[in-house]
Structure formats: C-alpha cells, structure tokens
Amino acid sequence: MRENARVTPERRGDYQELVDEISELLGAPATLENRDFELIAFGAYDSEGDLDPSALDPVRTRSILTRRSTAAVRTWFEGFGITRATGPVRIPPTPEAGVYRGRICLPVRHRGVVLGYVWLLDDEPGPGEPQLAAAMRVTARIGALLADEAQHGADLTRELRAVLTAEPGWPRDMAVAELRTALGARADGPHTVVCVAPWPSADPGDAPSVRTLPGATALCTVPWDAGTAQAPGAVGGTGTAQCLALLVRLRSADAPAPAEAAAARLLERAGARAGGTGTTGTGSGAGGRTGGAEVAAGVAAARSGLAELGTAWAEAWGAARAALAEPRLGPVARWASIGPFRLLTALPPQTAEDEAVRALLSPAHQELARTAEAFLDCAGQAGRTAAELGIHRQTLYYRLSRVEQLTGLDLDDGEDRLLLHMALKRARL
C-alpha cells in the first residue's frame, strides 16, 4: 500500500456493521482503528458492566471521544508486536500507562499488510479460541475494505493521463493495461468518464483530490489538444488550455448519478478557481445567438471495463464542448442527450466552416446567421420563428432571402437546409 486507508462516508456504515458483528461474536464491545490509531468505528454491544464508566480506562475513553490515540500510546501498544502479528495479541493491564484493563488486539491485515486493529477489553474468562478465530475471519473482510479504500485513494493521475493522451492502437492499449493493473478488480465494473472544460489551471496541484468525489477512481488534467482521433487533438490546438478528466465507477451502467454529481462539484470548483460562477457566460455564440457557458462538463456513456476508455473520453469531451456551445444542454451534458452534436463533435477541424456559409458566419452577418439558425431550429415554421425572434414575418422573410443570397442555398431544399443547419451548429464548437 502506498498510503494509509482513508474511510469515506459511504463506507463508514459497512465498517460499523462488521465491528458490531465482532462485538456479538465475542460478547464484548469492540473498536476499530486504522494503523495510525485513528478510530473508525466502535461496537454498540451492551453487556453487564460495559456501561459502567469505571469500566473505561483513560486510553479507551480518549480513543472514543477524540477518535485518535497519542503517539506515546501507539508506541506502547506496538511494543507488543501488533504490527507483525497475524493472530490475536493479548496485552496486560498497565495502570501507569493509563491502561487499567487488559486488551485483546486483532490485527486487520490484507495480503500480509497490516491496515488496522480491532480492540476489545480482555475480561476473565474472555473469548475462547473458536470465537477469536471467527472474529479474525471478520477482520479479513474489514482488511479487504480498507485495502480497497487505500487503492481508491492512490494517485493514478499518471496512468489515466497516459491513456487519454496516447495514440489509438497499441500505445493506448498498453496504457490501458497499466491502468487496469493499478486498479485491480475495480477495473472490471461499469465506469464512465467526466470531462470539465476548460479547466482554469494547468497546475496539477490545483486539481481536487479524488477522495473528495464519491465514486471517483482517478482524475487528471490534460491539454485541450491532447491525443488524436479519439481525443481532443481532433479539433486542433488551443495553446495551454486544459481539460479535467475524471474516471468514475458506477453501481450499474444505467445509473449515472454519481458521475453527474461529481461533474457538478467539479464545476463549482472550476468556477471558484476562475473567479466566476462556473456555469454560464455572456459571450456571443456562433451567428450572434445567446452565448455559451464559460465552463461546462460532459459525461460519457457507461461501459464495463476499460477497453473503450479512449472512446469514452472522446464522448465526455464532446458532450462538454456541446454544453459550452449550447447552454440549454448544460452545464452538465450527457453524451446521450446532446442530439446532433454527437455527430458534429466527431467531425475533423477542416469541416468547421463550409464554403457555402463562410460569408454568413462573418461578424457582419451575425443577425442573419441567428435568424437562419432559429428558423431551422423551428423546423422551418415561419410563425414560430418570428415569435421566438420577436420580429414581423415580413422581416423574417427578408432576412431568409438575404441568407439564400449569401450562401447560394435554397431553404426550400431539404439537403440545403441540412447543410446550413449543420454548418451553423458546427461553428459553435
């Protein structure tokens, strides 16, 4: 293990249940501490005398009330070999050390590494060997949970960034294999990817801790133009702009709520970093319509395992771009919900400005472009379009005729309408 296991709120109930199970098995209240002697849970088992304040000694009282022990207490207990023990360790009472009653320590280990300790007061006659053996089997389950959390908290920034910036093919396959090895069994469940773009800092130290995001497995920042066909590089470079990528483990493929909650939290963090709200802006969008967001998030479709992580990242990044371009889709946009932008975000950069609409997209004709996009969004219904724009129908007809003159397109032709609509939407990206 690279670091001590940290208990997340959603896991605390699991530890409590296991500690209560040990308390029932041994007929005495048990406490669980991590290997730094920080309290995780304590049993609520009631037996005659356990509720008497005199049954508690100063060390036990401090542990429960302050949720930790002093360095001196830790050193004293470790002197009995608990860090090396693989079975129960009996520790005699030592009043001069504040330990008025003897202890039984059950080391919590996983794959040979001690991750914590279960403690109980040692009363005569005390639990027998069969009871202690059963309790040790429960500590093995606790060890597996602590190991999983320690791995969850491990910094996998390098591994995730390697996947997202690698070329498609064997370079990415190798990067995925390394990330899969680092994740262990957690790599096989349902996952999704979140993209927050643009992330307001290129400093990795400004990224939030993965532990603050429930369900998060790994996160990293990557350049806006990182990668190739299945990564942001498909649309060309934008200097030092960054995106934040987050790998989220899901309970099931049809329950993306943890990813959406993490995305919303990251948007708040991005807004605070940028000194703004992190949600909407006032800049003008393509064709002069209402401007896009300053920062937005995209959530990819869920997948089992990591084999399609590159594709998932492209989806998350595409959804974030769609939310930046079209505020109604955000501030958190799911890939499945962005409609035609699923196709538009995959187009190569040279398609950003079709020859037919180049003049229409110039600053001088923003009002005409806005009118054309509204007309096409309203399925060519003049009444709806005029009402949305707040103009007279005759004004609308005049503007549409000017659009036809500038583009050479016939708005009565379905294919010409499709080309114009795609070009206007694509220009937003």
C-alpha positions in Angstrom: 0.0 0.0 0.0 1.3 3.4 -0.8 -0.7 5.2 1.9 -2.9 4.7 4.8 -6.5 3.8 4.1 -8.9 6.8 4.5 -12.5 6.0 5.4 -15.1 7.5 3.1 -18.6 8.4 4.5 -20.3 5.9 2.3 -18.2 3.1 3.7 -18.4 4.0 7.4 -21.7 2.1 7.8 -20.0 -1.0 6.3 -17.3 -0.9 9.0 -19.8 -0.3 11.7 -21.7 -3.4 10.7 -18.6 -5.5 10.8 -17.5 -4.2 14.2 -20.9 -4.9 15.6 -20.6 -8.4 14.2 -17.3 -8.9 16.1 -18.8 -7.5 19.3 -21.6 -10.0 19.1 -19.3 -12.9 18.4 -17.0 -12.1 21.3 -19.6 -10.8 23.7 -17.8 -7.5 24.3 -17.7 -4.1 22.7 -15.0 -3.8 20.0 -13.4 -0.8 18.4 -11.8 -0.5 15.0 -8.8 1.8 14.4 -6.7 2.2 11.3 -2.9 1.6 11.5 -2.4 5.2 12.7 -4.7 4.5 15.6 -7.4 6.7 14.3 -10.9 5.5 15.3 -13.1 4.2 12.5 -16.0 2.5 14.4 -16.8 1.1 17.8 -19.3 -1.6 18.8 -22.6 -0.9 20.5 -22.8 -4.3 22.2 -24.2 -4.0 25.7 -23.2 -6.4 28.4 -23.5 -6.1 32.2 -20.8 -3.7 33.4 -19.9 -2.3 30.0 -22.0 0.8 30.6 -20.3 1.5 33.9 -17.9 4.5 33.4 -15.4 2.7 35.7 -15.1 0.0 33.0 -13.3 2.5 30.7 -9.7 3.5 31.2 -8.2 6.8 30.1 -6.8 5.4 26.9 -10.0 3.9 25.7 -12.0 7.0 26.7 -9.7 9.3 24.7 -9.8 7.0 21.7 -13.6 7.1 21.6 -14.0 10.8 22.4 -11.2 12.2 20.2 -11.2 9.4 17.6 -7.5 9.0 17.9 -4.7 8.0 20.3 -1.5 9.7 21.2 1.9 8.9 19.7 3.0 7.6 23.1 0.0 5.2 23.3 0.6 4.0 19.8 4.3 3.3 20.5 3.4 1.5 23.7 0.9 -0.9 22.1 3.2 -1.5 19.1 5.8 -2.7 21.5 3.7 -5.8 22.0 4.3 -6.8 18.3 0.9 -6.0 17.0 2.3 -4.7 13.7 3.8 -8.1 12.9 1.2 -10.3 14.4 -1.1 -12.4 12.3 -3.4 -13.5 15.1 -4.9 -12.2 18.4 -2.5 -10.4 20.8 -3.2 -10.2 24.5 -1.9 -7.1 26.2 -1.9 -7.0 30.0 -3.2 -4.1 32.1 -0.7 -1.4 32.9 -2.2 1.3 35.2 0.9 3.5 35.0 0.3 3.8 31.2 -3.4 4.6 31.7 -4.3 1.1 30.6 -6.4 -0.1 33.6 -7.8 -3.2 31.8 -6.2 -5.7 29.6 -6.7 -5.7 25.8 -7.1 -8.2 23.0 -5.8 -6.8 19.7 -7.0 -8.4 16.4 -4.7 -7.2 13.6 -6.5 -6.3 10.4 -4.4 -7.4 7.5 -4.8 -7.7 3.7 -2.3 -9.7 1.7 0.2 -9.6 4.5 0.0 -5.8 5.2 -1.5 -4.5 8.4 -4.1 -1.9 7.8 -5.7 -1.5 11.2 -6.6 -3.1 14.5 -9.7 -4.3 16.3 -9.6 -3.8 20.1 -11.6 -5.3 22.9 -11.3 -5.3 26.6 -10.0 -8.6 28.0 -12.1 -9.9 30.8 -12.0 -13.3 32.5 -12.6 -15.8 31.2 -12.6 -13.9 27.9 -13.5 -15.3 24.5 -12.3 -18.8 23.5 -10.2 -19.8 20.6 -13.2 -20.7 18.3 -14.7 -17.2 19.0 -11.4 -15.5 18.3 -10.9 -17.5 15.1 -14.4 -16.4 13.9 -13.6 -12.8 14.7 -10.4 -13.0 12.8 -12.4 -14.1 9.7 -14.4 -10.9 10.1 -11.2 -8.8 10.3 -10.2 -10.3 7.0 -13.3 -8.7 5.5 -12.5 -5.4 7.1 -9.0 -5.6 5.7 -10.4 -6.1 2.2 -12.5 -3.0 2.6 -9.6 -0.9 3.9 -7.3 -2.2 1.1 -9.9 -1.2 -1.5 -10.1 2.3 0.0 -6.4 2.6 0.1 -6.2 1.7 -3.5 -9.1 4.0 -4.2 -7.1 6.9 -2.7 -4.0 6.0 -4.7 -2.8 8.7 -7.1 -3.5 7.3 -10.6 -3.0 10.6 -12.3 -0.1 9.4 -14.4 -1.8 6.2 -15.5 -5.1 8.0 -16.5 -3.3 10.8 -18.4 -1.2 8.2 -20.3 -4.4 6.6 -21.5 -6.1 9.8 -22.6 -3.1 11.2 -24.4 -1.9 8.1 -26.1 -2.3 7.4 -29.8 -5.1 5.0 -30.7 -3.8 1.4 -31.2 -1.1 -0.4 -29.3 0.2 2.7 -27.4 -3.2 3.3 -25.9 -3.7 -0.4 -25.3 -0.5 -0.6 -23.3 -1.6 2.5 -21.3 -5.0 0.9 -20.6 -3.3 -2.3 -19.5 -1.2 -0.4 -17.0 -4.2 1.5 -15.6 -6.1 -1.8 -15.3 -3.3 -3.4 -13.3 -3.2 -0.4 -11.0 -7.0 -0.6 -10.4 -7.1 -4.4 -9.9 -10.5 -5.9 -9.6 -12.1 -2.4 -9.7 -11.2 -2.1 -13.3 -13.9 -4.6 -14.4 -17.0 -2.9 -13.3 -19.1 -0.3 -15.0 -17.4 3.1 -15.5 -17.9 6.4 -17.1 -15.7 9.4 -17.9 -16.4 13.0 -17.0 -14.8 16.0 -18.8 -14.7 19.5 -17.4 -13.7 22.1 -20.0 -11.9 24.3 -19.8 -10.2 23.7 -16.5 -8.9 27.0 -15.2 -5.5 25.9 -14.2 -2.6 24.0 -15.8 -1.1 23.3 -12.4 -1.8 19.7 -11.4 -1.7 20.8 -7.8 -4.9 22.8 -8.4 -6.9 19.7 -9.2 -9.2 18.4 -6.5 -8.4 15.3 -4.5 -10.0 12.2 -6.0 -11.2 11.3 -2.4 -13.5 14.3 -2.3 -15.5 12.9 -5.2 -17.7 9.9 -4.3 -17.2 7.1 -6.8 -14.2 8.7 -8.4 -11.4 6.3 -9.3 -8.8 8.6 -10.9 -8.5 12.1 -12.3 -6.0 14.2 -14.2 -5.7 17.4 -16.3 -4.9 17.1 -20.0 -4.2 19.7 -22.6 -7.2 20.7 -24.7 -5.4 19.5 -27.8 -4.1 16.2 -26.3 -4.4 13.0 -28.3 -5.6 12.3 -31.8 -8.8 11.0 -33.4 -10.4 9.8 -30.2 -9.2 12.7 -28.0 -9.3 16.5 -28.1 -6.5 16.8 -30.6 -9.0 16.1 -33.3 -10.0 19.7 -33.4 -6.7 21.4 -33.2 -4.6 23.0 -30.5 -5.7 25.9 -28.3 -2.5 26.9 -26.5 -2.3 26.0 -22.9 -6.0 25.4 -22.3 -6.7 22.4 -20.1 -9.5 19.9 -19.5 -10.0 17.9 -16.4 -10.8 14.2 -16.8 -12.4 12.0 -14.2 -12.9 8.3 -14.2 -16.0 7.3 -12.2 -17.0 3.9 -11.0 -20.8 3.2 -11.2 -23.0 0.8 -9.4 -24.7 0.0 -12.7 -24.5 1.2 -16.3 -27.9 2.8 -16.2 -27.3 4.8 -13.0 -25.0 7.7 -14.0 -26.0 9.9 -10.9 -22.5 9.6 -9.2 -20.8 10.9 -12.4 -23.3 13.8 -12.7 -22.9 14.7 -9.0 -19.1 14.7 -9.4 -19.3 16.8 -12.5 -21.5 19.4 -10.7 -19.0 19.5 -7.8 -16.1 20.0 -10.2 -17.9 22.8 -12.0 -18.3 24.6 -8.6 -14.5 24.1 -8.1 -13.7 25.4 -11.6 -15.9 28.4 -11.1 -14.2 29.2 -7.8 -10.8 28.8 -9.4 -11.8 31.1 -12.3 -13.3 33.7 -10.0 -16.7 33.3 -11.6 -19.8 31.1 -11.3 -18.5 28.2 -13.3 -21.8 27.9 -15.1 -22.8 30.5 -17.7 -21.2 33.3 -19.5 -22.3 36.2 -21.7 -20.1 35.9 -24.7 -21.7 35.6 -28.1 -22.0 32.2 -29.8 -21.9 31.3 -33.4 -24.0 33.6 -35.6 -24.6 36.0 -32.7 -27.1 33.9 -30.7 -27.0 33.7 -26.9 -23.5 32.9 -25.8 -22.2 29.6 -24.4 -21.0 28.7 -20.9 -17.6 29.7 -19.6 -17.1 26.2 -18.3 -19.1 23.0 -18.7 -19.0 19.3 -18.1 -19.7 16.3 -20.2 -20.5 12.7 -19.2 -19.8 9.7 -21.4 -22.0 6.7 -21.9 -21.3 4.0 -19.3 -19.1 1.0 -20.2 -17.9 -2.1 -18.5 -14.2 -2.3 -18.1 -11.6 0.0 -19.5 -11.2 -1.3 -23.1 -13.1 1.6 -24.6 -11.7 4.3 -22.3 -10.4 6.3 -25.3 -13.9 6.4 -26.9 -15.5 7.3 -23.6 -13.1 10.2 -23.2 -14.0 11.5 -26.7 -17.7 11.3 -25.7 -17.2 13.2 -22.5 -15.1 15.8 -24.2 -17.6 16.1 -27.0 -20.5 16.5 -24.5 -18.6 19.2 -22.7 -18.0 21.1 -25.9 -21.7 20.8 -26.8 -22.6 22.3 -23.4 -20.1 25.1 -24.0 -21.7 25.8 -27.4 -25.4 25.3 -26.4 -26.2 26.4 -22.8 -29.6 24.5 -22.8 -27.6 21.3 -22.9 -25.6 22.1 -19.8 -23.9 22.9 -17.5 -23.6 19.1 -17.2 -24.3 17.4 -20.6 -24.7 13.6 -21.0 -23.4 12.2 -24.3 -26.8 10.5 -24.9 -28.6 13.8 -24.6 -26.7 16.1 -27.0 -28.5 15.0 -30.2 -26.8 16.1 -33.4 -23.8 17.3 -31.5 -22.8 13.6 -31.2 -22.0 13.7 -34.9 -20.8 17.3 -35.1 -18.2 16.9 -32.3 -16.6 13.9 -34.2 -16.1 15.9 -37.4 -12.5 16.9 -38.3 -11.4 20.5 -37.9 -11.5 21.3 -41.6 -15.3 20.9 -41.6 -15.7 23.8 -39.1 -16.5 26.3 -41.8 -18.2 25.1 -45.0 -17.5 27.2 -48.1 -21.2 27.9 -48.6 -21.7 29.5 -45.2 -18.3 31.3 -44.8 -19.8 34.7 -45.6 -22.8 34.2 -43.4 -20.6 33.4 -40.4 -18.7 36.7 -40.7 -19.2 39.2 -37.9 -21.0 41.5 -40.3 -23.9 39.0 -40.7 -24.4 37.7 -37.2 -28.1 38.7 -37.2 -28.7 36.8 -40.4 -27.0 33.7 -39.0 -29.0 34.0 -35.8 -32.2 34.2 -37.9 -31.3 31.2 -40.1 -30.4 29.0 -37.1 -33.7 29.9 -35.3 -35.7 29.2 -38.5 -34.1 25.8 -38.8 -34.4 25.0 -35.1 -38.2 25.8 -35.5 -38.4 23.2 -38.4 -39.0 25.9 -40.9 -42.1 27.2 -39.3 -42.2 31.0 -40.0 -44.8 31.8 -37.3 -42.8 30.1 -34.5 -39.5 31.6 -35.7 -40.9 35.2 -35.9 -42.4 34.8 -32.4 -39.1 33.5 -31.0 -37.1 36.3 -32.5 -39.7 39.0 -31.8 -39.9 40.2 -35.4 -42.5 40.6 -38.0 -43.0 37.8 -40.6 -42.1 40.1 -43.4 -38.8 40.9 -41.7 -38.2 37.2 -41.3 -38.8 36.5 -45.0 -36.5 39.4 -46.0 -33.7 38.0 -43.8 -34.1 34.5 -45.1 -33.9 35.7 -48.7 -30.6 37.5 -47.8 -29.4 34.2 -46.3 -30.1 32.5 -49.6 -28.3 35.2 -51.5 -25.2 35.0 -49.3 -25.0 31.2 -49.2 -26.4 30.2 -52.6 -28.5 27.6 -50.7 -32.2 27.0 -51.3 -34.1 27.0 -48.0 -36.9 25.1 -49.7 -34.5 22.2 -50.4 -34.1 19.6 -47.6 -30.4 18.9 -48.3 -29.5 22.6 -48.4 -31.3 23.1 -45.1 -29.4 20.2 -43.6 -26.1 21.6 -44.8 -26.8 25.0 -43.4 -28.1 23.7 -40.1 -25.1 21.5 -39.6 -22.7 24.3 -40.5 -24.3 26.7 -38.1 -24.2 24.2 -35.2 -20.7 23.1 -36.1 -19.5 26.7 -36.0 -20.5 26.9 -32.3 -17.9 24.2 -31.5 
